[in-house]
Amino acid sequence: MEEKLTILAVDDNSISLAKIEQELKKTYEIVPLNSGVRALQYLKQKTPPDLILLDIQMVPKDGIETLREIRELERCQDIPVIMLTSQREKHTIVESSKLGINDYVLKPFKPEDLRERIERVLKTEFDKSMDNR
């Protein structure tokens, strides 16, 4: 049996987190965490995931701040990240783009849209890794 790719889903909204897990668990190994603080603890202790879904609006540490700290962790600098946001504010998207996000999804999201974006990002990352061989 083929091993599933791991997605770290970080959102302080339990309904969003449950929806993500429900939609993706057949295809991916989902690690749901409800805060940026917990995500950073996980990343420091566990094998890095294949992709991170990261909500922007969280407390006490928002997604931008969390991503900034993720990128400072040596073994996490190249993990693809898709930001989840209900914000349509340009500066938020620009700020997260500077930190190397691969895509963003507006909430509330359609499950098929989220899956398509995840597949596209993972395929792009796989293609890059094959090019670097």
C-alpha positions as a Markdown table, in Angstrom:
| # | Residue | x | y | z |
|---|---|---|---|---|
| 1 | Met | 0.0 | 0.0 | 0.0 |
| 2 | Glu | 1.3 | 3.4 | -1.0 |
| 3 | Glu | 2.1 | 5.8 | 1.9 |
| 4 | Lys | -0.1 | 8.9 | 2.0 |
| 5 | Leu | 1.5 | 12.3 | 1.8 |
| 6 | Thr | 1.2 | 14.3 | 5.1 |
| 7 | Ile | -0.6 | 17.6 | 5.3 |
| 8 | Leu | -0.3 | 19.8 | 8.4 |
| 9 | Ala | -3.6 | 21.7 | 8.7 |
| 10 | Val | -3.5 | 24.7 | 11.0 |
| 11 | Asp | -6.6 | 26.6 | 11.9 |
| 12 | Asp | -8.0 | 27.9 | 15.2 |
| 13 | Asn | -11.6 | 27.4 | 13.9 |
| 14 | Ser | -12.6 | 23.8 | 14.8 |
| 15 | Ile | -15.3 | 23.7 | 12.2 |
| 16 | Ser | -12.8 | 24.6 | 9.4 |
| 17 | Leu | -10.3 | 22.2 | 10.7 |
| 18 | Ala | -12.9 | 19.4 | 10.8 |
| 19 | Lys | -14.0 | 20.2 | 7.3 |
| 20 | Ile | -10.4 | 20.1 | 6.0 |
| 21 | Glu | -9.8 | 16.8 | 7.7 |
| 22 | Gln | -13.1 | 15.3 | 6.4 |
| 23 | Glu | -12.4 | 16.4 | 2.9 |
| 24 | Leu | -8.8 | 15.3 | 2.6 |
| 25 | Lys | -8.4 | 12.2 | 4.9 |
| 26 | Lys | -9.1 | 9.7 | 2.2 |
| 27 | Thr | -6.2 | 10.9 | 0.1 |
| 28 | Tyr | -3.8 | 12.4 | 2.6 |
| 29 | Glu | -2.5 | 11.9 | 6.2 |
| 30 | Ile | -3.9 | 15.0 | 7.9 |
| 31 | Val | -2.4 | 16.4 | 11.1 |
| 32 | Pro | -4.9 | 18.9 | 12.4 |
| 33 | Leu | -3.6 | 21.6 | 14.8 |
| 34 | Asn | -5.6 | 24.5 | 16.2 |
| 35 | Ser | -2.9 | 27.1 | 16.7 |
| 36 | Gly | 0.3 | 28.5 | 15.2 |
| 37 | Val | 2.1 | 27.7 | 18.5 |
| 38 | Arg | 1.2 | 24.0 | 18.3 |
| 39 | Ala | 2.2 | 23.9 | 14.6 |
| 40 | Leu | 5.6 | 25.3 | 15.5 |
| 41 | Gln | 6.0 | 22.7 | 18.3 |
| 42 | Tyr | 5.0 | 19.9 | 16.0 |
| 43 | Leu | 7.5 | 21.1 | 13.3 |
| 44 | Lys | 10.3 | 21.2 | 15.7 |
| 45 | Gln | 9.7 | 17.7 | 16.9 |
| 46 | Lys | 8.3 | 15.6 | 14.1 |
| 47 | Thr | 9.1 | 14.8 | 10.5 |
| 48 | Pro | 8.2 | 17.8 | 8.3 |
| 49 | Pro | 4.9 | 17.4 | 6.4 |
| 50 | Asp | 4.7 | 17.4 | 2.6 |
| 51 | Leu | 2.5 | 20.5 | 2.7 |
| 52 | Ile | 1.1 | 23.0 | 5.2 |
| 53 | Leu | -2.4 | 24.5 | 5.1 |
| 54 | Leu | -2.2 | 27.6 | 7.3 |
| 55 | Asp | -5.0 | 29.9 | 8.3 |
| 56 | Ile | -4.1 | 33.6 | 8.4 |
| 57 | Gln | -6.5 | 34.8 | 11.1 |
| 58 | Met | -5.6 | 33.0 | 14.3 |
| 59 | Val | -4.8 | 34.0 | 17.9 |
| 60 | Pro | -2.5 | 34.4 | 19.7 |
| 61 | Lys | -0.1 | 33.9 | 16.8 |
| 62 | Asp | -1.5 | 34.6 | 13.3 |
| 63 | Gly | -0.7 | 32.7 | 10.2 |
| 64 | Ile | 1.8 | 35.3 | 8.9 |
| 65 | Glu | 3.7 | 35.3 | 12.1 |
| 66 | Thr | 3.6 | 31.5 | 12.3 |
| 67 | Leu | 4.8 | 31.2 | 8.7 |
| 68 | Arg | 7.7 | 33.6 | 9.4 |
| 69 | Glu | 8.8 | 31.4 | 12.3 |
| 70 | Ile | 8.3 | 28.2 | 10.2 |
| 71 | Arg | 10.6 | 29.6 | 7.5 |
| 72 | Glu | 13.3 | 30.2 | 10.1 |
| 73 | Leu | 13.4 | 26.5 | 10.9 |
| 74 | Glu | 16.1 | 25.1 | 8.7 |
| 75 | Arg | 14.3 | 21.9 | 7.8 |
| 76 | Cys | 11.0 | 23.6 | 7.1 |
| 77 | Gln | 12.2 | 26.4 | 4.7 |
| 78 | Asp | 11.1 | 24.6 | 1.6 |
| 79 | Ile | 7.8 | 23.1 | 2.7 |
| 80 | Pro | 5.0 | 24.2 | 0.4 |
| 81 | Val | 2.4 | 26.3 | 2.1 |
| 82 | Ile | -1.2 | 27.2 | 1.1 |
| 83 | Met | -2.7 | 30.0 | 3.1 |
| 84 | Leu | -6.4 | 29.9 | 4.1 |
| 85 | Thr | -8.0 | 33.2 | 4.5 |
| 86 | Ser | -11.3 | 35.0 | 4.6 |
| 87 | Gln | -9.4 | 38.2 | 4.0 |
| 88 | Arg | -9.3 | 39.7 | 0.6 |
| 89 | Glu | -6.9 | 42.4 | 1.6 |
| 90 | Lys | -4.0 | 42.8 | -0.8 |
| 91 | His | -1.4 | 43.5 | 1.8 |
| 92 | Thr | -2.1 | 40.2 | 3.6 |
| 93 | Ile | -1.6 | 38.2 | 0.4 |
| 94 | Val | 1.5 | 40.2 | -0.5 |
| 95 | Glu | 3.0 | 39.7 | 3.0 |
| 96 | Ser | 2.4 | 36.0 | 2.9 |
| 97 | Ser | 3.8 | 35.8 | -0.7 |
| 98 | Lys | 7.0 | 37.4 | 0.5 |
| 99 | Leu | 7.3 | 34.4 | 2.9 |
| 100 | Gly | 7.1 | 31.9 | 0.1 |
| 101 | Ile | 3.6 | 30.7 | 0.0 |
| 102 | Asn | 2.6 | 28.5 | -3.0 |
| 103 | Asp | -1.0 | 29.5 | -3.1 |
| 104 | Tyr | -3.9 | 30.7 | -1.1 |
| 105 | Val | -7.5 | 29.7 | -0.8 |
| 106 | Leu | -10.4 | 32.0 | 0.2 |
| 107 | Lys | -12.7 | 30.8 | 2.9 |
| 108 | Pro | -15.3 | 29.5 | 2.8 |
| 109 | Phe | -13.7 | 27.2 | 0.3 |
| 110 | Lys | -15.2 | 24.6 | -2.0 |
| 111 | Pro | -13.7 | 21.2 | -1.2 |
| 112 | Glu | -12.9 | 20.5 | -4.9 |
| 113 | Asp | -11.1 | 23.8 | -5.2 |
| 114 | Leu | -9.0 | 23.1 | -2.1 |
| 115 | Arg | -8.1 | 19.6 | -3.4 |
| 116 | Glu | -7.2 | 21.0 | -6.9 |
| 117 | Arg | -4.9 | 23.6 | -5.4 |
| 118 | Ile | -3.2 | 21.0 | -3.1 |
| 119 | Glu | -2.7 | 18.6 | -6.0 |
| 120 | Arg | -1.3 | 21.4 | -8.2 |
| 121 | Val | 1.2 | 22.6 | -5.5 |
| 122 | Leu | 2.3 | 19.0 | -4.7 |
| 123 | Lys | 2.8 | 18.3 | -8.5 |
| 124 | Thr | 4.8 | 21.5 | -8.9 |
| 125 | Glu | 7.0 | 20.6 | -6.0 |
| 126 | Phe | 7.5 | 17.0 | -7.2 |
| 127 | Asp | 8.4 | 18.3 | -10.7 |
| 128 | Lys | 11.0 | 20.7 | -9.2 |
| 129 | Ser | 12.5 | 17.9 | -7.1 |
| 130 | Met | 12.8 | 15.7 | -10.3 |
| 131 | Asp | 14.5 | 18.6 | -12.1 |
| 132 | Asn | 17.1 | 18.9 | -9.4 |
| 133 | Arg | 18.2 | 15.3 | -9.6 |
